[in-house]
Amino acid sequence: MTELSLKQGSNRLALAQDTHITTLPDTTHSLVVDFSGEVNASLKVNLAVGSTLDMFCFNTADALEMDETYALEKDAVLNLSYGDLTIGDTKRSVQIDLQGTGSSVQLNSATLISKNTDLRYQFSHKAQHTLGNMKNFAVMVKDGNLSLYAIGHIEKTAAFSETHQSTRVLNLEGSKKAAVYPHLIIDNNEVQASHAESTGQMDEDHLYYLQSRGLNEAQAIRLMVKGYLSSVTDSITDEALKALILEKIDQKVEEIC
């Protein structure tokens, strides 16, 4: 397993093997992780006390299978974003343990699905006053197949914590192979929790409006998909990283849609 201690500021990593990443206490980092080729690996990330990590995982792999675990100590902050913009199969299991009081995670995912995609995102609240918020945005194109588990678990020891999740799926070309499974497991009464899920087709009124402004149907669809997936950047504070993500979304939507 590759061991990596992040430097303060911006970092970049092309991940192809098992990797363990750590932060130093009271530091702030941004990290871009690139996946390409065929990847079957694990990733462990430990956020030290008071550290903040803005992390974006960009997946253009031919085939991806990842097992990820994140451990957050006291007052650690994780802003985790996924851009699964690939024509290959994707299988990802993500376990986020909020171990320290006051730790928090914001998880945003943007997924463009044209093959088999199997995703599992779980927050486990183990300490008091922890916060987890998950927002998933998926676009189904022809031959896409999605299975997504979104899980929030507040344990007995995690009073005064919050866990929230929402998933929105946009179907193109009449695809209906999307299965979303939201789960809330609540073992303490002094908490807040919510989940929401929606699946729908392209808005015909919006599509008509864009075409009335001179775009053809394909251009209008691509523009709407880009806007839909760009929500993945909402929680990212690093402006350079946000610009990079939006650029990559634009490129891949042009290629796939």
Backbone torsions as a table, in degrees:
resi	resn	phi	psi	omega
1	MET	NA	133.1	176.8
2	THR	-77.9	129.3	178.2
3	GLU	-102.2	131.4	-177.3
4	LEU	-139.2	123.5	172.9
5	SER	-103.6	119.6	-173.9
6	LEU	-68.6	142.2	172.2
7	LYS	-85.0	153.9	175.7
8	GLN	-60.1	136.0	179.1
9	GLY	100.2	-147.8	-173.1
10	SER	-88.8	140.2	178.4
11	ASN	-138.4	157.5	177.1
12	ARG	-142.0	142.2	-175.8
13	LEU	-143.8	128.5	170.0
14	ALA	-95.4	108.5	-171.2
15	LEU	-97.4	123.6	178.8
16	ALA	-134.6	-1.6	-178.7
17	GLN	-146.4	172.4	179.9
18	ASP	-57.1	132.8	-173.1
19	THR	-140.3	141.0	176.3
20	HIS	-121.9	121.3	-176.9
21	ILE	-116.1	137.8	176.5
22	THR	-131.0	152.4	172.4
23	THR	-112.1	160.4	174.9
24	LEU	-91.2	155.6	-179.7
25	PRO	-59.8	142.1	172.4
26	ASP	57.0	42.6	177.7
27	THR	-124.0	162.4	179.8
28	THR	-126.2	132.3	-174.7
29	HIS	-137.3	154.9	162.8
30	SER	-127.4	142.6	-175.1
31	LEU	-141.4	128.4	171.8
32	VAL	-107.0	125.5	177.9
33	VAL	-112.6	123.4	-179.1
34	ASP	-104.0	135.9	174.0
35	PHE	-119.5	124.8	177.1
36	SER	-146.3	164.4	-175.6
37	GLY	73.7	-142.8	175.0
38	GLU	-111.8	121.9	-173.5
39	VAL	-124.0	129.0	171.8
40	ASN	-138.9	100.7	-169.7
41	ALA	-154.9	173.6	174.9
42	SER	-121.4	152.9	178.6
43	LEU	-134.6	125.4	174.9
44	LYS	-117.3	130.7	-179.5
45	VAL	-128.4	127.1	177.0
46	ASN	-116.5	119.4	177.7
47	LEU	-99.0	118.6	-177.8
48	ALA	-74.3	171.3	-177.5
49	VAL	-53.7	127.0	173.5
50	GLY	73.9	6.3	-178.3
51	SER	-89.2	154.9	178.7
52	THR	-126.1	133.9	178.7
53	LEU	-131.6	119.0	167.9
54	ASP	-94.7	116.4	-172.4
55	MET	-130.2	129.3	178.3
56	PHE	-122.7	124.2	178.2
57	CYS	-104.9	116.0	-176.5
58	PHE	-108.2	114.2	-173.3
59	ASN	-108.1	109.3	169.5
60	THR	-122.6	26.3	-175.3
61	ALA	-69.1	153.1	173.6
62	ASP	-68.2	-33.9	174.2
63	ALA	-155.6	134.3	-176.1
64	LEU	-132.4	130.4	170.2
65	GLU	-135.6	112.7	-174.5
66	MET	-127.4	139.3	173.1
67	ASP	-119.2	112.7	-172.0
68	GLU	-120.0	137.7	174.0
69	THR	-132.6	138.2	-180.0
70	TYR	-128.2	132.7	177.5
71	ALA	-120.7	122.3	-175.7
72	LEU	-111.5	122.3	177.7
73	GLU	-86.7	-172.3	-173.4
74	LYS	-54.8	127.6	175.8
75	ASP	61.2	16.7	175.1
76	ALA	-75.9	148.0	-178.0
77	VAL	-127.9	125.2	177.3
78	LEU	-119.3	119.5	170.6
79	ASN	-107.2	103.4	-169.9
80	LEU	-114.3	123.4	-178.6
81	SER	-126.7	141.1	177.6
82	TYR	-119.4	132.6	170.4
83	GLY	-119.3	91.7	177.9
84	ASP	-91.8	92.0	-173.9
85	LEU	-122.8	68.8	-170.5
86	THR	-133.5	158.2	173.2
87	ILE	-98.9	7.8	180.0
88	GLY	-101.4	170.9	175.2
89	ASP	-69.9	145.0	179.3
90	THR	-133.4	131.8	173.7
91	LYS	-135.0	120.0	-176.2
92	ARG	-138.6	133.2	173.6
93	SER	-121.0	122.5	-175.1
94	VAL	-122.5	121.8	177.5
95	GLN	-117.8	120.2	-179.7
96	ILE	-117.5	116.7	-178.4
97	ASP	-104.1	114.0	176.6
98	LEU	-89.4	88.7	-169.5
99	GLN	-87.7	-28.2	-173.9
100	GLY	-106.5	146.2	178.4
101	THR	-55.5	133.8	176.7
102	GLY	80.5	3.0	178.4
103	SER	-75.1	155.2	-176.9
104	SER	-149.5	152.5	177.1
105	VAL	-137.7	137.7	168.5
106	GLN	-119.0	117.0	179.4
107	LEU	-113.1	122.0	175.1
108	ASN	-121.7	134.1	177.2
109	SER	-129.7	137.8	174.0
110	ALA	-121.7	117.7	-172.1
111	THR	-128.5	123.0	175.9
112	LEU	-105.8	112.1	-163.4
113	ILE	-110.7	113.6	176.4
114	SER	-123.9	-5.6	177.2
115	LYS	-135.0	-157.7	179.6
116	ASN	-78.5	125.7	-179.2
117	THR	-131.2	119.5	-176.9
118	ASP	-123.4	111.2	-174.0
119	LEU	-123.3	139.6	176.1
120	ARG	-138.7	114.6	179.7
121	TYR	-117.4	123.8	180.0
122	GLN	-132.0	130.9	168.9
123	PHE	-101.2	131.2	172.8
124	SER	-119.8	110.3	-179.2
125	HIS	-88.9	114.5	-175.7
126	LYS	-111.9	-13.6	-177.3
127	ALA	-127.9	163.9	-177.8
128	GLN	-71.7	154.0	174.8
129	HIS	58.4	37.9	174.9
130	THR	-98.3	157.0	-175.6
131	LEU	-136.0	129.4	175.0
132	GLY	-130.7	130.6	179.6
133	ASN	-135.4	128.0	-175.4
134	MET	-126.7	130.2	175.8
135	LYS	-131.8	119.4	-178.7
136	ASN	-115.2	132.0	176.9
137	PHE	-125.4	122.3	-177.5
138	ALA	-129.3	139.9	175.3
139	VAL	-120.2	122.3	-179.2
140	MET	-95.6	122.2	172.9
141	VAL	-110.4	-179.2	-173.3
142	LYS	-54.5	136.5	179.0
143	ASP	71.0	7.6	177.9
144	GLY	-75.4	147.7	-178.9
145	ASN	-142.6	115.0	-174.7
146	LEU	-118.4	134.6	166.7
147	SER	-129.3	119.3	-175.0
148	LEU	-132.0	121.4	174.3
149	TYR	-105.8	122.6	176.1
150	ALA	-116.4	116.6	-169.5
151	ILE	-127.9	129.6	172.1
152	GLY	-121.8	121.8	-178.1
153	HIS	-122.3	114.2	173.9
154	ILE	-102.0	115.3	-175.3
155	GLU	-84.1	170.6	-176.7
156	LYS	-57.8	-31.6	-175.4
157	THR	-82.2	2.0	-169.4
158	ALA	-113.0	48.2	177.7
159	ALA	-59.9	151.0	176.9
160	PHE	64.9	26.7	177.8
161	SER	-101.4	165.3	178.2
162	GLU	-133.3	139.2	172.0
163	THR	-137.6	129.1	-176.6
164	HIS	-137.0	149.4	179.9
165	GLN	-153.1	146.8	173.1
166	SER	-145.8	145.1	179.7
167	THR	-135.5	129.4	177.5
168	ARG	-125.2	128.9	-179.1
169	VAL	-119.3	128.1	177.7
170	LEU	-110.1	121.0	-178.8
171	ASN	-97.2	125.4	171.4
172	LEU	-105.0	152.7	174.9
173	GLU	57.4	27.8	175.1
174	GLY	72.1	13.3	179.4
175	SER	-64.4	137.2	179.8
176	LYS	-129.6	18.9	-175.1
177	LYS	-92.3	54.7	179.6
178	ALA	-123.7	123.5	177.4
179	ALA	-123.7	117.8	-179.2
180	VAL	-117.2	130.6	-176.0
181	TYR	-124.1	93.6	176.1
182	PRO	-82.0	136.6	179.9
183	HIS	-134.5	134.7	169.4
184	LEU	-122.2	125.1	177.9
185	ILE	-118.6	109.6	-170.7
186	ILE	-118.2	115.4	-178.8
187	ASP	-111.9	13.2	178.3
188	ASN	-143.7	137.3	-175.3
189	ASN	-80.8	-21.0	-175.6
190	GLU	-91.8	61.9	-174.8
191	VAL	-144.6	172.5	171.5
192	GLN	-127.0	138.9	-178.2
193	ALA	-153.0	147.5	178.1
194	SER	-157.9	156.2	171.6
195	HIS	-147.7	154.1	179.0
196	ALA	-149.2	146.9	179.9
197	GLU	-148.1	136.9	176.9
198	SER	-143.2	146.1	177.1
199	THR	-134.7	131.3	-177.5
200	GLY	-158.2	175.4	179.0
201	GLN	-94.6	172.0	174.8
202	MET	-59.9	136.5	179.6
203	ASP	-70.2	114.4	-175.5
204	GLU	-65.8	-34.2	178.9
205	ASP	-65.8	-43.1	177.9
206	HIS	-64.2	-40.8	179.8
207	LEU	-62.9	-43.7	179.4
208	TYR	-63.3	-41.3	-179.6
209	TYR	-60.5	-46.5	-178.9
210	LEU	-64.3	-39.0	178.7
211	GLN	-67.7	-32.2	178.2
212	SER	-69.3	-15.1	178.3
213	ARG	-97.3	12.2	171.8
214	GLY	106.8	-2.9	177.7
215	LEU	-86.2	145.4	170.8
216	ASN	-79.3	174.2	-174.2
217	GLU	-61.4	-44.2	-178.4
218	ALA	-62.6	-43.0	178.9
219	GLN	-64.4	-39.9	179.8
220	ALA	-65.0	-42.2	179.2
221	ILE	-63.2	-45.4	180.0
222	ARG	-61.1	-40.1	179.6
223	LEU	-64.4	-41.2	179.3
224	MET	-67.5	-39.2	178.6
225	VAL	-64.6	-42.4	178.4
226	LYS	-60.0	-45.5	179.1
227	GLY	-63.3	-38.0	-179.6
228	TYR	-64.9	-47.7	-176.8
229	LEU	-75.7	-22.3	-177.4
230	SER	-65.6	-13.6	177.0
231	SER	-60.7	-16.9	179.5
232	VAL	-62.2	-19.5	-176.7
233	THR	-92.3	1.5	-171.2
234	ASP	-56.7	-36.6	-174.7
235	SER	-97.9	3.1	-176.8
236	ILE	-85.9	124.4	-176.9
237	THR	-93.5	-19.9	179.1
238	ASP	-78.2	109.1	-173.6
239	GLU	-65.9	-35.7	178.5
240	ALA	-65.9	-40.2	178.2
241	LEU	-66.9	-40.8	178.4
242	LYS	-60.8	-43.8	179.4
243	ALA	-63.2	-38.8	178.4
244	LEU	-63.1	-44.0	-179.6
245	ILE	-62.4	-46.1	-179.4
246	LEU	-63.1	-36.9	177.5
247	GLU	-64.1	-42.8	-179.7
248	LYS	-67.8	-38.3	176.6
249	ILE	-61.1	-45.7	179.0
250	ASP	-57.2	-46.4	-177.5
251	GLN	-61.7	-46.4	-173.8
252	LYS	-74.2	-35.8	176.2
253	VAL	-63.3	-39.4	177.1
254	GLU	-61.8	-36.6	-178.2
255	GLU	-75.1	-41.8	-168.3
256	ILE	-94.9	-37.2	-175.4
257	CYS	-89.6	NA	NA
